Amino acid sequence: MRLRSSVDKNGQGETTSEEEVKSEDGSHLHILRQRIEEDRKRKRSLWSKTFGWVGDLQFKYNITLGLYMLDPWERWVFNFAALLIFTLVGISAYTQLQFLWNMFL
């Protein structure tokens, strides 16, 4: 799962001083926890949540299949071929089920 940094509506990130960067245990986990908590408190619209969810699905799809290392045109060809194969399998399954339904009724 990706973690987004805290960014305001103008696209400007929050600046932190060196004192804020160093936490009690010397790691940067304190700032990460703080940003996650701020993101949870921020109200997001349903539209924004949906686009975030679709973006996360696309990210997982690209990482799982290794498409992130392909050029955009290679990724397009792969996605087109996969969509074509799934469409043809779906049409074939539909016609076979229709044939079996008519044969037994």
N, C-alpha and C positions, 0 to 999 in steps of 0.2 A: 504494500500500500504506500502511496506517495504521501509525503507530508508537505503541505504548502506553507510558505513563509507568510508572515503577517504583512499584508499590503493594504493600504487605504484605498479609497475610491479613485484617487488620482493616480494610482499606480506607484506611489512613493512608499518605499519600505521604511520601517521604523529604524531609527539610529539608536545605537546603544553605546554607552561609555565603557571604558575598560573595567570599571568597578562592577558594572552590571554583567559583563562577560564572565568574570571570575565568580564562581559560586563557592559555597562553603567547601565542597570536596575538590575544587580545582578543575572541574570539567565544564563543558558547555551544555550539559543536560538541563541545567536550570533554565536557560533561555529557551530551549526547545520545549520544555514543559510549560513555560509561560506562554509561548506562542500557541501551543495546542489549546491551552485553556482559553485564550483570547478568541481563537477561532470557534470554539464551542459556544462561547457567550454571544458571538455575533449572529444576528438574525439573518438568514439567507432566504431568498424567495424560492418557491417551488421550481421555477424556471432555472434558477442558478443551481439548485440541488440536482435537477435532472441532467443538466449539461455536465456537471461535475461527475455524476455517476456514469454517463456515457463516455466521458473522457477517460475515466478510470478503466472502464471495460475495454476501450480501444488500446490503452496502454498495456493492460494485461495480455490482450490478444497479440500485440506486437512483440512483447517480451517472451510469451510462451512459445510462439512459433518461430521466433528468431527473425522476424521481419524488420526489426529496428536497424539491422545492418545492411539492408538492401537499399538500392537507389529508389527514388519515388516511382519511376516508371516500372521497375522490377516488382515493386510492391503492388502496383496497380495491376500488372499482368497476373501475379499470383492470386490476388483477391478476385479478379474477374474469372479466372479459371476455377477457383474454389466455389464461387457463387454459381457458375454454370453447371458444375458437377452436382452440387446440392439441389439445384433446380431440376435437373434431369432426373435425379434419383427420386425427388418428390413427385414429379409427374408420373414416373414409372410406377411408383408405389400406389399412387391414386388410381391409375388405370387398372392395375392388378387387383386392388381391393374392390373396385367397381365390378370387374369381371367375376370375382369370386362371390360377391354379394348377389349378382344377377343369376349366377349358376346355382346357388343353393336356395334361392327364393322362388 
